[in-house]
Structures are given as structure tokens and as C-alpha cells.
Amino acid sequence: MEINAFHSLLQLYSPSFSTERINQYALCLKPCYQTLEAIAFDLKKEAAVYYERFSLSKNFSFQEGLPQVAKHHAFLGSSGWKTVVLMESLLPCVQVPADAFEFSLASELLKLHISNHFEPIQPAYTLHASLKLINVFACSGVNLQLLQTFYSGIPLRQVHMSDAILAGLLSMPERLDYRYLHLFVHHHQVTIAFFRAGRLYLLNTFTFDTPEDLLYYVLFAVFELGLDKKDTELLVWGDIGASFSGRLSILQEYFPLVSFGTRPKGIRFDYQFGELEEHAGFEMFSTYHLIHQ
């Protein structure tokens, strides 16, 4: 599909997908740099039914491009979605104990993590009840206002990419112990998560430019957590592998146990989604667990 603002890079449908049932589907949108990802879930069938990745032309912002792509798209601009989720992936987040959280202090808390950001931002938060923590995050006020206008009358929710990562990891409790270090590579960011006996000990995001930078942050986390490189398995998701030269190989030089992560559990996928690598789109698929709470 070619239009002025966006170009569709990958489009996947479940055979059960139907625009006539769009009122039972939840839609999640994640704008990031010059890309847009969209995913829809059939909440009754507990299934992913649609996924699409777009590239955004350099001459267009997300605010300019979304109305145009929705105008040309068969259903993305529909007013019939059950709910719409906006995922923030670039602005920071911070975790606080649930029993110590006061939303009135969220803006002040986020100011400690934000510098040189001139667009209006809005604080938001997600409760992760099983972890007894609140994830406080900043989201783009411009993007939020756009979706509120564009999808007027549809329940709109904001989540952070780290919320989806946590929700996805919690769907696979067998991996939430000291043997595993979870790495989520997203463009030039890596989010590192670590659990002991199901308890979250680390969730932090670092920005890197080179594979060597990526390795440095992983080694830093291993050192700070007191882990042994020989016994720690790296589970890696996201922008890594053959298409991202050097990122995987440099990790394999220093860690004997490196594996690709898999999709979150508890969601049905039809065979059409096999076109997407198992370690790709983890945060998008994991959004289902946030919506279905």
C-alpha cells in the first residue's frame, strides 16, 4: 500500500478478522521515530487478528501522517473499535511501590528523568498489581490529543512500552528467575529486565549507538546484579539478529548462553503471524495482557 505519508512494510491478518466485528476488537498504536506499528486483538477469542508496520516519510510527522494513513486504510480510521491504546516508547518511565504512589507527584517525579523535551507531555501510570508497583511514565500530549480527536467517543488508554514488556514477561513465569537476563532492543534503545523468584529487581532503558555500547550496558547490568556471565542466559527480543549487524554477535562473544525470546503466552496466533519472527513485536503482542486485565 503506497500513500503520501506512510508505506506499509508488513501486514498480517488472521483468517477470522472481519471489519464487521471491529466493535469487539481492541486497537493498539505505537508511533516511534519514522515508524508506526498497529495491532488488533479479538478480546472474545483472546487472539491477535491484525498486525501492521508502516514507515513514515521524512516529510511527515505522526500528527500529519495518521489522518492520511487512516483515510486510505481499509479500517484503521474506523470509529467502531472497542478501545484504542496509545503506546509510548520514547519518553521515560520510573517504577515506584504501589503503596507509596501519589499521582499528584507524578509530574515532579518525571521531571527528574526528562531534559530538553519541548513538546507538551502528560503524566500517566499503570498499576502492575502482582508486582505491587506503579509504572509512572510521560506520554506525548500532542499524540494523545490527536487520538482523542481522531477516535472521539472510543475509550482511549495510554500505556508505556515497559508496561507491555512487564505484562508479557509475567505471562511466562518460568523465565522469571535469576538464570535469565531479558533484553529488549528497540531501535537504539535496550530495556533490560531482571527477576529473582518472580520479583522484579531491574527494569531500565539505555540508549546506545554501537554494538559495543549495547554490550557495555549489558555487562554493567550483569556486574551490578552480581551475576556470572557463564551461568546467565540472555533472552533477546526486538531489533537484533541478521538485519542488525553486530548486535547479536558481540553478545555471543561474551556470553555463552544467548537465545532469542519467544512470544508472550496466553494469546492465540494463527499461522499467518509466522511471517513475523518469534522475537519481534513482543511489546505489541503483550499489550493484550494490559487490555485484558
C-alpha positions as CSV (number, residue, x, y, z in Angstrom):
1,M,0.0,0.0,0.0
2,E,1.5,3.3,-1.1
3,I,0.3,6.7,0.2
4,N,2.0,10.0,0.6
5,A,2.7,9.8,4.3
6,F,3.1,6.1,5.1
7,H,4.3,2.9,3.4
8,S,3.1,-0.4,4.7
9,L,6.1,-2.7,5.3
10,L,4.3,-5.8,6.7
11,Q,0.6,-6.6,7.0
12,L,-0.7,-9.7,8.7
13,Y,-4.3,-10.8,9.2
14,S,-6.0,-13.7,11.0
15,P,-8.5,-15.6,8.8
16,S,-11.1,-14.7,11.4
17,F,-10.5,-11.0,11.0
18,S,-13.6,-9.1,9.9
19,T,-14.4,-5.4,9.8
20,E,-18.0,-6.4,10.7
21,R,-16.7,-7.4,14.1
22,I,-14.5,-4.4,14.7
23,N,-16.6,-3.4,17.7
24,Q,-15.1,-6.4,19.6
25,Y,-11.5,-5.6,18.7
26,A,-9.0,-3.5,20.7
27,L,-6.5,-1.5,18.6
28,C,-3.0,-0.5,19.8
29,L,-0.9,2.1,18.0
30,K,2.8,2.7,18.7
31,P,4.4,5.7,16.9
32,C,8.2,5.8,17.1
33,Y,10.6,7.8,15.1
34,Q,9.7,7.2,11.5
35,T,7.6,4.1,12.1
36,L,4.1,3.2,13.2
37,E,3.0,-0.2,14.4
38,A,-0.6,-1.3,14.8
39,I,-2.1,-4.4,16.3
40,A,-5.7,-5.5,16.9
41,F,-6.9,-8.2,19.3
42,D,-10.2,-10.0,19.3
43,L,-11.0,-9.8,23.0
44,K,-13.7,-12.5,22.9
45,K,-11.4,-15.0,21.1
46,E,-8.3,-13.9,23.1
47,A,-6.4,-13.7,19.8
48,A,-4.3,-11.3,17.7
49,V,-6.1,-10.8,14.5
50,Y,-4.2,-8.0,12.7
51,Y,-0.6,-6.6,12.7
52,E,0.9,-3.9,10.5
53,R,4.1,-2.0,10.4
54,F,4.4,1.3,8.5
55,S,7.3,3.5,7.6
56,L,6.7,7.3,7.9
57,S,8.0,9.6,5.2
58,K,10.6,12.0,6.5
59,N,8.5,15.0,5.4
60,F,5.6,14.0,7.7
61,S,5.1,13.9,11.4
62,F,2.9,11.3,13.1
63,Q,0.3,14.0,13.7
64,E,0.2,14.8,9.9
65,G,0.5,11.2,8.8
66,L,-2.1,9.3,10.9
67,P,-5.1,11.1,9.4
68,Q,-3.7,10.4,6.0
69,V,-3.0,6.7,6.5
70,A,-6.4,6.3,8.2
71,K,-8.1,7.9,5.2
72,H,-6.5,5.5,2.8
73,H,-6.5,2.4,5.0
74,A,-9.4,-0.1,4.8
75,F,-10.3,0.1,8.6
76,L,-7.6,1.8,10.7
77,G,-9.6,5.0,10.8
78,S,-12.8,3.2,11.9
79,S,-14.9,4.8,14.6
80,G,-16.1,1.3,15.7
81,W,-13.1,0.0,17.7
82,K,-14.0,-1.3,21.2
83,T,-11.0,0.5,22.6
84,V,-7.8,2.2,21.4
85,V,-4.4,2.1,23.1
86,L,-1.6,4.6,22.6
87,M,1.8,3.1,23.4
88,E,4.6,5.5,24.4
89,S,8.1,4.2,23.7
90,L,10.5,7.1,23.6
91,L,9.7,9.1,26.8
92,P,10.9,7.9,30.2
93,C,9.3,5.9,32.9
94,V,10.0,5.2,36.5
95,Q,8.7,2.5,38.9
96,V,7.5,3.2,42.4
97,P,6.0,1.0,45.1
98,A,2.2,0.9,44.7
99,D,1.6,1.8,48.4
100,A,3.8,4.9,48.1
101,F,2.4,6.3,44.9
102,E,0.6,9.7,44.7
103,F,-0.4,10.8,41.3
104,S,-0.2,14.5,42.3
105,L,3.6,14.0,42.5
106,A,3.9,12.2,39.1
107,S,4.9,15.3,37.1
108,E,7.6,16.2,39.6
109,L,8.9,12.7,39.6
110,L,9.1,12.6,35.8
111,K,11.0,16.0,35.7
112,L,13.9,14.2,37.2
113,H,14.1,12.0,34.1
114,I,13.3,14.4,31.3
115,S,15.6,17.1,29.8
116,N,15.5,19.1,26.6
117,H,12.0,18.0,25.7
118,F,9.9,20.9,24.4
119,E,6.7,19.2,23.3
120,P,3.9,19.1,25.9
121,I,3.9,15.9,27.9
122,Q,1.3,14.3,30.2
123,P,2.0,12.0,33.1
124,A,0.3,8.7,33.2
125,Y,0.7,5.4,35.1
126,T,-0.1,1.7,35.0
127,L,-0.6,-0.5,38.1
128,H,1.1,-3.9,38.0
129,A,-0.7,-5.4,40.9
130,S,1.1,-8.7,41.0
131,L,4.4,-6.8,41.3
132,K,3.0,-4.3,43.7
133,L,4.4,-1.4,41.7
134,I,3.2,1.6,39.7
135,N,4.9,2.4,36.4
136,V,4.8,6.2,36.0
137,F,5.6,7.5,32.6
138,A,5.4,10.5,30.3
139,C,3.5,10.5,27.1
140,S,3.2,12.9,24.2
141,G,0.4,15.4,24.8
142,V,0.3,16.1,21.1
143,N,-0.1,12.4,20.2
144,L,-2.7,11.9,22.9
145,Q,-4.8,14.9,21.8
146,L,-4.6,13.7,18.2
147,L,-6.0,10.3,19.1
148,Q,-8.7,11.8,21.4
149,T,-9.9,13.9,18.5
150,F,-9.5,11.2,15.8
151,Y,-11.1,8.4,17.8
152,S,-13.6,10.6,19.6
153,G,-16.1,8.6,21.7
154,I,-13.9,5.5,21.8
155,P,-12.3,4.6,25.2
156,L,-8.6,5.6,24.9
157,R,-5.9,4.2,27.1
158,Q,-2.2,5.2,27.4
159,V,0.5,2.6,28.2
160,H,4.3,2.6,28.1
161,M,6.3,0.1,26.2
162,S,7.8,-1.0,29.5
163,D,4.3,-1.8,30.8
164,A,3.8,-4.2,27.9
165,I,7.2,-5.8,28.4
166,L,6.4,-6.5,32.0
167,A,2.9,-7.8,31.2
168,G,4.4,-10.1,28.5
169,L,7.1,-11.4,30.9
170,L,4.6,-12.1,33.6
171,S,2.8,-14.4,31.1
172,M,5.9,-16.7,31.2
173,P,6.6,-17.2,35.0
174,E,9.1,-20.0,34.3
175,R,11.5,-17.4,33.0
176,L,11.3,-15.0,35.9
177,D,14.3,-16.2,37.9
178,Y,18.0,-15.4,38.3
179,R,19.1,-17.6,35.4
180,Y,17.7,-15.1,32.8
181,L,18.5,-11.6,31.8
182,H,15.9,-10.2,29.5
183,L,17.0,-7.7,26.7
184,F,14.5,-5.8,24.6
185,V,16.3,-3.9,21.7
186,H,14.2,-1.2,20.2
187,H,15.8,1.0,17.6
188,H,18.8,2.4,19.5
189,Q,17.5,1.6,23.0
190,V,17.8,-1.5,25.1
191,T,15.5,-2.2,28.0
192,I,16.9,-4.7,30.5
193,A,14.8,-6.6,32.9
194,F,15.8,-9.0,35.7
195,F,13.7,-11.1,38.1
196,R,14.5,-13.2,41.1
197,A,11.9,-15.8,42.1
198,G,9.2,-13.8,40.3
199,R,10.2,-10.4,41.9
200,L,11.4,-7.6,39.7
201,Y,14.8,-6.3,40.6
202,L,15.7,-4.3,37.5
203,L,13.9,-2.6,34.7
204,N,15.9,0.1,33.0
205,T,16.4,1.5,29.5
206,F,19.6,2.7,28.0
207,T,20.4,4.5,24.7
208,F,23.2,3.1,22.6
209,D,24.9,4.0,19.2
210,T,27.1,1.0,18.5
211,P,27.1,-2.8,19.3
212,E,29.9,-2.0,21.7
213,D,27.7,0.4,23.6
214,L,25.0,-2.3,23.8
215,L,27.5,-4.8,25.2
216,Y,28.7,-2.2,27.8
217,Y,25.2,-1.7,29.2
218,V,24.6,-5.5,29.4
219,L,27.9,-6.1,31.2
220,F,27.1,-3.2,33.5
221,A,23.8,-4.8,34.5
222,V,25.4,-8.1,35.0
223,F,28.0,-6.6,37.3
224,E,25.5,-4.5,39.3
225,L,23.3,-7.6,39.8
226,G,26.2,-9.8,40.8
227,L,25.6,-12.3,38.0
228,D,28.0,-14.7,36.4
229,K,28.3,-14.4,32.7
230,K,28.9,-18.2,32.3
231,D,25.6,-19.1,34.1
232,T,23.4,-16.2,32.9
233,E,21.2,-16.8,29.8
234,L,20.5,-13.7,27.8
235,L,17.0,-13.8,26.3
236,V,16.8,-11.2,23.5
237,W,13.8,-9.7,21.7
238,G,13.4,-7.0,19.1
239,D,15.8,-5.3,16.7
240,I,18.6,-7.8,16.7
241,G,19.8,-10.6,14.5
242,A,20.7,-10.8,10.8
243,S,19.2,-7.4,10.0
244,F,21.2,-5.6,12.7
245,S,24.8,-6.4,12.1
246,G,27.0,-6.9,15.1
247,R,24.4,-6.6,17.9
248,L,23.9,-10.3,18.4
249,S,27.4,-11.5,17.6
250,I,29.1,-9.2,20.1
251,L,26.8,-10.5,22.9
252,Q,27.7,-14.1,21.8
253,E,31.4,-13.3,22.1
254,Y,31.0,-12.6,25.9
255,F,28.1,-14.7,26.9
256,P,27.9,-18.5,26.1
257,L,24.2,-18.6,26.6
258,V,22.3,-16.2,24.3
259,S,18.8,-17.1,22.9
260,F,16.0,-15.4,21.1
261,G,13.0,-14.7,23.2
262,T,9.5,-16.0,22.2
263,R,6.0,-14.5,22.1
264,P,4.1,-13.9,25.2
265,K,1.8,-16.7,26.4
266,G,-2.0,-16.6,26.7
267,I,-2.7,-15.2,23.3
268,R,-3.8,-17.1,20.2
269,F,-1.9,-16.6,17.0
270,D,-2.9,-18.0,13.6
271,Y,-0.2,-19.3,11.2
272,Q,-0.2,-16.0,9.2
273,F,1.7,-14.5,12.1
274,G,4.6,-16.9,11.4
275,E,5.8,-14.3,8.9
276,L,6.9,-12.2,11.9
277,E,10.0,-13.5,13.7
278,E,9.2,-15.0,17.1
279,H,11.4,-12.5,18.9
280,A,9.8,-9.5,17.1
281,G,6.8,-7.5,18.2
282,F,6.9,-8.7,21.8
283,E,5.7,-5.4,23.3
284,M,2.9,-5.1,20.7
285,F,1.6,-8.6,21.3
286,S,2.0,-8.2,25.1
287,T,-0.4,-5.2,25.1
288,Y,-3.2,-7.8,25.1
289,H,-2.5,-8.6,28.7
290,L,-2.8,-4.9,29.7
291,I,-6.1,-4.6,27.9
292,H,-7.4,-7.9,29.2
293,Q,-6.6,-7.2,32.9
